[in-house]
Amino acid sequence: MPLGTLDRTPPPFFKQGPSALSKLVVFSAVALFLMVADLRFRLTEPVRTALAVALYPVQWAVLQPVELASMAGGYFTSLHEAQKNEADARQRLTAQAERSLQLEQITLENQRLRELLAMRQRIGTQAVGAQVLYDAADPYSRKIVIDRGQTHGIEPGSPVVDESGVLGQVTRVYPLVSEVTLLIDRDQAIPVLNTRTGVRSVAYGQPSNSGDGLELRYTLASADIAEGDLLSTSGVDGVYPAGLPVARVTLVERQAESSFARIQCEPLARVQGTLHVLVLGSTAPSLPPPPLAEPASETPRAARANRPGVRSTAP
């Protein structure tokens, strides 16, 4: 190829345009002009508004994952706090319920102790306070065990009462505890007095599956007794002080073929679930000592002969 036909112009890659400095100056001037124009005349406000409207869906779509993550974290945090608050509230409610039950129990116990103290003052005899420990293990008897015994001056046969009336009698005494047989035991009997009519009778214990109570046996069908009559201790046995409430008549059945009426009574004392009792001292009067026997030194015949004014007929 001839040398004259060659293109000696440099390739476009190596062509030099405006210098970088001139470009910087031009673009800086244009930017300064636009800033001044926007500040003074707000020329780019419509453009900015249009761009904001056009870019809002894109911004909303981009921010959704961040907001969802924040909402999920807040939800789980709120759920954990709510569960913790609920657990704390339940715990406080349980503690308050326990304190409320304890307060009710203490109030009831205090009321019964006050009534028991009033019963002690009303009786006017020596009494020892005791607490019921447990019921006797024998299923065929109605007995309880109290925390007072020989060391506290408890004697066998002493009557036991609670705030409502006669509960039973001490039947066995140990050094530190005592066994009390309740009135409803089948082997117990107590002389009673009908406060309405003044008729004396004897009440016997009558344990049953339907409900433990007392029964007035050998009472004539024609006797003046009615449901609701109050029975108290008569005091004729010398064990129970007179006037202590015992039971109330709940059933009176008179049958034509029987000469005796069937009378059932409900004890006034709390024979089940009582906590505190009073053990009364013995009320039996002390008997005078028996008179001394006269010395039998003379026979009746000799004594009669020695009397003044009596003539002896002996040979």
CORURBEL-V527008 format. One record per residue. N is the residue number from 1. RES is the residue in three letters. D_LAST is the distance of its C-alpha to the last C-alpha in Angstrom with 2 decimals. Layout:
N	RES	D_LAST
N	RES	D_LAST
//
This chain:
1	MET	213.25
2	PRO	215.57
3	LEU	214.07
4	GLY	215.43
5	THR	213.28
6	LEU	209.93
7	ASP	207.63
8	ARG	207.08
9	THR	204.54
10	PRO	201.03
11	PRO	198.26
12	PRO	195.96
13	PHE	193.09
14	PHE	194.85
15	LYS	196.09
16	GLN	195.04
17	GLY	194.11
18	PRO	193.14
19	SER	191.47
20	ALA	187.73
21	LEU	188.12
22	SER	190.13
23	LYS	187.52
24	LEU	184.74
25	VAL	186.66
26	VAL	187.46
27	PHE	183.93
28	SER	182.49
29	ALA	184.84
30	VAL	183.93
31	ALA	180.18
32	LEU	180.64
33	PHE	182.64
34	LEU	180.02
35	MET	177.24
36	VAL	179.18
37	ALA	180.16
38	ASP	176.60
39	LEU	175.31
40	ARG	177.92
41	PHE	178.75
42	ARG	175.79
43	LEU	178.18
44	THR	175.72
45	GLU	172.83
46	PRO	173.65
47	VAL	174.04
48	ARG	170.69
49	THR	169.02
50	ALA	170.53
51	LEU	169.50
52	ALA	165.92
53	VAL	165.71
54	ALA	167.18
55	LEU	164.92
56	TYR	161.61
57	PRO	160.71
58	VAL	161.39
59	GLN	159.23
60	TRP	156.41
61	ALA	156.52
62	VAL	156.51
63	LEU	153.55
64	GLN	151.34
65	PRO	150.00
66	VAL	149.16
67	GLU	147.36
68	LEU	145.51
69	ALA	144.34
70	SER	143.24
71	MET	141.41
72	ALA	139.68
73	GLY	138.56
74	GLY	137.31
75	TYR	135.47
76	PHE	133.64
77	THR	132.88
78	SER	131.55
79	LEU	129.51
80	HIS	127.95
81	GLU	127.14
82	ALA	125.72
83	GLN	123.48
84	LYS	122.36
85	ASN	121.62
86	GLU	119.68
87	ALA	117.60
88	ASP	116.90
89	ALA	115.98
90	ARG	113.62
91	GLN	111.99
92	ARG	111.54
93	LEU	110.23
94	THR	107.68
95	ALA	106.56
96	GLN	106.30
97	ALA	104.31
98	GLU	101.87
99	ARG	101.52
100	SER	101.06
101	LEU	98.28
102	GLN	96.62
103	LEU	96.96
104	GLU	95.41
105	GLN	92.54
106	ILE	91.96
107	THR	92.12
108	LEU	89.61
109	GLU	87.29
110	ASN	87.62
111	GLN	86.77
112	ARG	83.67
113	LEU	82.55
114	ARG	83.00
115	GLU	80.94
116	LEU	78.27
117	LEU	78.25
118	ALA	77.94
119	MET	75.00
120	ARG	73.33
121	GLN	73.85
122	ARG	72.59
123	ILE	69.37
124	GLY	68.55
125	THR	66.35
126	GLN	67.05
127	ALA	69.50
128	VAL	71.56
129	GLY	75.00
130	ALA	75.88
131	GLN	78.83
132	VAL	78.67
133	LEU	80.11
134	TYR	80.25
135	ASP	78.56
136	ALA	76.22
137	ALA	77.93
138	ASP	75.51
139	PRO	77.38
140	TYR	74.21
141	SER	72.54
142	ARG	73.55
143	LYS	72.99
144	ILE	74.91
145	VAL	74.85
146	ILE	75.10
147	ASP	76.17
148	ARG	72.93
149	GLY	69.98
150	GLN	67.20
151	THR	69.55
152	HIS	70.16
153	GLY	66.52
154	ILE	66.33
155	GLU	62.89
156	PRO	62.04
157	GLY	61.38
158	SER	63.61
159	PRO	65.63
160	VAL	69.40
161	VAL	71.84
162	ASP	75.60
163	GLU	77.78
164	SER	77.12
165	GLY	73.42
166	VAL	70.60
167	LEU	71.96
168	GLY	68.95
169	GLN	66.20
170	VAL	66.16
171	THR	64.63
172	ARG	65.71
173	VAL	66.53
174	TYR	68.75
175	PRO	69.86
176	LEU	73.08
177	VAL	72.91
178	SER	70.42
179	GLU	70.30
180	VAL	69.93
181	THR	69.07
182	LEU	70.89
183	LEU	69.42
184	ILE	71.61
185	ASP	69.99
186	ARG	68.24
187	ASP	64.97
188	GLN	64.85
189	ALA	63.15
190	ILE	63.02
191	PRO	61.29
192	VAL	64.05
193	LEU	64.51
194	ASN	67.34
195	THR	68.94
196	ARG	70.46
197	THR	67.45
198	GLY	64.52
199	VAL	63.01
200	ARG	61.22
201	SER	61.87
202	VAL	62.16
203	ALA	65.54
204	TYR	66.01
205	GLY	68.93
206	GLN	71.56
207	PRO	74.35
208	SER	77.33
209	ASN	80.99
210	SER	82.18
211	GLY	80.30
212	ASP	76.92
213	GLY	74.62
214	LEU	71.18
215	GLU	69.50
216	LEU	66.90
217	ARG	64.80
218	TYR	62.54
219	THR	64.20
220	LEU	64.39
221	ALA	67.88
222	SER	67.32
223	ALA	66.46
224	ASP	68.76
225	ILE	70.58
226	ALA	74.32
227	GLU	76.81
228	GLY	77.39
229	ASP	73.86
230	LEU	72.83
231	LEU	69.58
232	SER	67.93
233	THR	64.77
234	SER	61.66
235	GLY	59.72
236	VAL	56.39
237	ASP	56.29
238	GLY	56.44
239	VAL	59.37
240	TYR	62.44
241	PRO	63.03
242	ALA	63.27
243	GLY	66.74
244	LEU	68.70
245	PRO	71.28
246	VAL	70.60
247	ALA	72.77
248	ARG	74.73
249	VAL	74.41
250	THR	77.54
251	LEU	76.77
252	VAL	74.60
253	GLU	74.84
254	ARG	73.02
255	GLN	73.25
256	ALA	72.51
257	GLU	70.86
258	SER	68.38
259	SER	65.62
260	PHE	66.13
261	ALA	69.22
262	ARG	71.09
263	ILE	71.45
264	GLN	73.36
265	CYS	73.70
266	GLU	76.08
267	PRO	74.70
268	LEU	76.29
269	ALA	76.18
270	ARG	79.04
271	VAL	77.28
272	GLN	80.60
273	GLY	82.89
274	THR	80.79
275	LEU	81.64
276	HIS	79.32
277	VAL	75.65
278	LEU	72.85
279	VAL	69.53
280	LEU	66.89
281	GLY	63.89
282	SER	60.39
283	THR	59.18
284	ALA	55.56
285	PRO	53.30
286	SER	51.24
287	LEU	47.57
288	PRO	45.09
289	PRO	42.93
290	PRO	39.51
291	PRO	36.63
292	LEU	34.70
293	ALA	31.25
294	GLU	28.31
295	PRO	26.55
296	ALA	23.37
297	SER	21.53
298	GLU	18.14
299	THR	16.36
300	PRO	16.45
301	ARG	12.71
302	ALA	12.99
303	ALA	16.25
304	ARG	15.09
305	ALA	12.40
306	ASN	15.28
307	ARG	17.62
308	PRO	18.81
309	GLY	17.99
310	VAL	14.91
311	ARG	11.67
312	SER	8.52
313	THR	6.34
314	ALA	3.80
315	PRO	0.00
//
